[in-house]
């Protein structure tokens, strides 16, 4: 199981992913675009059901929630 924490801003986001043991897997600063976010999660694992993410509550979190859910990634709003 992979867990990703997302710090979402207007123009970019920072995402850090850890494995089930809490060991860092990957960290990146991305543009807030659908292709950039999709590519990040695709690079982690082909099995999206093995991925979980959390994002802070901001005024612009809806598009990210829609995108990740469409990709099969469980998202929690923090």
MOFEN-V229362 format. One record per residue. RES is the residue in three letters. PHI is phi in radians with two decimals (NA if undefined). Layout:
[[RES:PHI] [RES:PHI]]
This chain:
[[UNK:NA] [UNK:-1.93] [UNK:-2.18] [UNK:-2.09] [UNK:-1.82] [UNK:-2.11] [UNK:-1.81] [UNK:-1.65] [UNK:-2.15] [UNK:-1.15] [UNK:-1.81] [UNK:-2.61] [UNK:-2.51] [UNK:-2.03] [UNK:-2.25] [UNK:-2.18] [UNK:-2.06] [UNK:-2.18] [UNK:-1.54] [UNK:-1.10] [UNK:-1.54] [UNK:1.47] [UNK:-1.46] [UNK:-1.04] [UNK:-1.91] [UNK:-2.85] [UNK:-2.35] [UNK:-2.69] [UNK:-1.84] [UNK:-2.15] [UNK:-1.20] [UNK:-1.46] [UNK:-2.19] [UNK:-1.04] [UNK:-1.07] [UNK:-1.16] [UNK:-1.20] [UNK:-1.06] [UNK:-1.11] [UNK:-1.03] [UNK:-1.18] [UNK:-1.14] [UNK:-1.28] [UNK:-1.44] [UNK:-2.92] [UNK:-1.29] [UNK:-1.59] [UNK:-1.17] [UNK:-1.23] [UNK:-1.58] [UNK:-2.10] [UNK:-2.28] [UNK:-2.45] [UNK:-2.34] [UNK:-2.37] [UNK:-1.24] [UNK:-1.39] [UNK:-2.28] [UNK:-1.19] [UNK:-2.04] [UNK:-1.42] [UNK:-1.05] [UNK:-1.07] [UNK:-1.19] [UNK:-1.07] [UNK:-1.08] [UNK:-1.12] [UNK:-1.17] [UNK:-1.11] [UNK:-1.11] [UNK:-1.46] [UNK:1.50] [UNK:-1.73] [UNK:-1.18] [UNK:-2.11] [UNK:-1.97] [UNK:-1.59] [UNK:-1.74]]
